[in-house]
């Protein structure tokens, strides 16, 4: 599929697709001469990208240390 079709399928802009391809996060096939060839993205490339982009629950933050009073302020 074309970059435009892939962008519509993922509901993102075409420039996002180009950026993902340039970063190596989304595989593609180039048809034509070298790096100037037309970009085509296969269905399995999109599926692979989506599988790798699934969000995972964030780990719980470490407990914060107990707060200590300011040294320059002394209780009266």
VMD Tcl script that draws the C-alpha trace (Angstrom):
set ca {
  {0.00 0.00 0.00}
  {1.10 3.59 -0.46}
  {2.30 5.87 2.32}
  {-0.99 7.75 2.14}
  {-3.02 4.53 2.48}
  {-0.88 3.40 5.44}
  {-1.34 6.80 7.09}
  {-5.10 6.58 6.67}
  {-5.15 3.06 8.06}
  {-3.22 4.10 11.18}
  {-5.06 7.44 11.36}
  {-1.83 9.46 11.31}
  {-0.29 11.87 8.80}
  {1.83 10.79 5.86}
  {4.78 12.63 7.39}
  {4.50 10.39 10.46}
  {4.77 7.34 8.21}
  {7.84 8.79 6.47}
  {9.40 9.53 9.89}
  {8.72 5.97 11.12}
  {10.30 4.55 7.96}
  {13.33 6.87 8.26}
  {13.80 5.88 11.91}
  {13.66 2.19 11.01}
  {10.59 1.56 13.18}
  {8.34 0.73 10.22}
  {9.65 -1.56 7.50}
  {8.90 -0.83 3.87}
  {9.66 -1.91 0.32}
  {11.19 0.55 -2.13}
  {10.26 0.16 -5.75}
  {12.58 1.92 -8.16}
  {16.10 3.26 -7.93}
  {17.69 3.03 -4.50}
  {16.67 5.52 -1.84}
  {14.62 7.52 -4.36}
  {12.29 4.63 -5.06}
  {8.61 4.72 -4.24}
  {7.79 3.48 -0.75}
  {5.29 0.67 -0.36}
  {4.26 -0.76 2.98}
  {2.99 -4.30 3.23}
  {0.19 -5.39 5.55}
  {2.61 -7.53 7.54}
  {4.88 -4.49 8.06}
  {1.99 -2.58 9.61}
  {1.02 -5.54 11.79}
  {4.63 -5.94 12.93}
  {4.84 -2.23 13.80}
  {1.56 -2.35 15.73}
  {2.61 -5.44 17.69}
  {5.85 -3.72 18.67}
  {4.02 -0.53 19.64}
  {1.57 -2.05 22.10}
  {1.64 -0.17 25.36}
  {2.62 -1.96 28.49}
  {1.61 -0.87 31.98}
  {4.16 1.45 33.48}
  {6.04 0.07 36.48}
  {5.05 1.51 39.83}
  {7.30 4.38 40.89}
  {9.62 3.67 43.82}
  {8.36 4.91 47.17}
  {9.56 8.38 47.99}
  {11.87 8.75 50.98}
  {10.37 10.26 54.13}
  {10.50 14.04 54.16}
  {12.80 15.64 56.64}
  {12.43 19.12 58.03}
  {14.65 21.98 56.98}
  {17.87 22.18 58.96}
  {17.80 25.95 59.23}
  {14.28 25.93 60.76}
  {14.20 24.67 64.31}
  {11.05 24.04 66.27}
  {10.48 26.53 69.11}
}
mol new
graphics top color blue
foreach p $ca { graphics top sphere $p radius 0.5 }
foreach p [lrange $ca 0 end-1] q [lrange $ca 1 end] { graphics top cylinder $p $q radius 0.2 }
display resetview
